Amino acid sequence: MERFVVSARKYRPDTFQGLIGQDNIATTLKNSVTKGQLAHAYLFCGPRGVGKTSTARIFAKTINCYDPGENMEPCGKCESCLSFAQGRSYSIHELDAASNNSVDDIRQLNELVRIPPQIGKYNVFIIDEVHMLSQSAFNAFLKTLEEPPAHAIFILATTEKHKILPTILSRCQTYDFNRIAVKDIVRNLTTIAAKEGVSAEPDALHIIAQKADGAMRDALTIFDQAVAFCGTTITYENIISSLNVLDYDYYLRMTGHMLSGEHTNALLIFDEILSKGFNALHFIGGLSSHFRDLMVCKDSSTTHLLELAPTVVQKYKEQSQSCSLNFLYDALGITSACESGYKASGNQRLHIELALLRLCRLNNEATWQNHGKAPSTEHAKEATAKPETSPKETSTTPAEPKPVAVTSSEPATPVAPSTTTTSLSIKDLMKSAGNNNRARSETARKPVGKDPLEQGRLSDVWKKMAQNEESLPRLSTAISQTEPVIADQNKILFPVKNELQKNWIEKNCKMRLVEFLKSNLNNNEIELEIEVTPDDDPADNKMYMPQEKAKFITDTYPEVKELQKDLKLELK
């Protein structure tokens, strides 16, 4: 029995012409060989399975080929090409950096670089997964990479460019490989299927191409799996069954129910999907992609962005005509929020079902709620009907709410009577709150009067101010233990014990005290002046500020002052 070779290896490209979806890179490399402008180091980066290592091998064969073709393709017949194909070339070396990532491995590579090529012009070193090298290995590789021998060329390949040191990047020509388009993968699979004698439906190959996510190697692996399951005839139904892929028909049917507001049918379809073993998160992600494809179909200029089979595109175009842009925008917002909050949800099935219910409401809001709508005749009768109350309740419960005192020129919005069967709408409540706020604002802007100062009234307000400042005990005590003096028509003297106390009050509290006095004495022209009036009897003097207490201690106890001086302390 002939040994089976997987398609990814069997149909691996060995010429630039065989590369799929990387035409710009192939052209650049061939031109550099034609003009003899070869760099000493190249960096190939991009997603998995797009041809980075294959391109490196083709490029290495080309620059060592004795008789390249007209398009700078390796001949495959010279000694250099044959030795490489048979795995015995001493001029082209491949190193897996994932398993050879230590400093010693790089030192061995540096020693190998010095040996000139036995066949061809160059020693080519292909280092795959170069981002796996350790920090020390990168540092040991820097000097060799910067100034290699004239016969040495390095080709580095990686899927994670961001992990490469900037000092390495600056020494290489960088080539970014693209994901392979679905149509290119389908075209290549069609060719391979013909060579293998396999009959494959175009819709089935599109499913394989989409599942590969831009990687040709993944597409060939899935193709082998499909052949093993289906035999020589690959059908759409067998592919979605073997790959566990949701049929387009599920999304088309569910969107139809959402447009018509049939939430029960949408929930039944979702239950059917779960009963077949499909992942709920993958379903909601697929629904987002479905809405995106419908949005793309709305305009003929963006239809080419669809990566669907031709037979399916027509169905999407037909359904997109039934969907408004507002519906698709809102639907994408709901599915995206559902997808992002899925893992954090305690009941994940309910989380998705609520999202489906919200989607069914988008085009049928009126059937779900009456917010902002006129009430039905039955509800209107209930709202206008008088509630049955006892005489006592009738006399004590007002039929209408008390009017709101509004001083602005704008009339207040009337509020509906309060009944037992209806309630105010959010819109009415917001308007009523706005009118109340305007009324309070007008009251707050009312100018303070100019009542004359009276000693008796001032003393009462002064005590009230002391109680108001209880959060600051020292200030409250200072206010309560002093008697304010009316020095002028609108000037009030606030006597304090010392200069420190005066400065502290002026800096931190004076403005607040003045506002309190203006408001409670109904006089907008009040001025507060703080003056120091020390007691005649030193025994009655009290210390309020920390600086006063510190000064008293050092003056009274010389040993404390000496200790402060010796230890260079600062008493506060």
Summary of the structure (lengths in Angstrom):
residues: 572
radius of gyration: 42.8
end to end distance: 97.4
largest distance: 121.9
contacts: 1575
relative contact order: 0.05
helix: 55%
strand: 8%
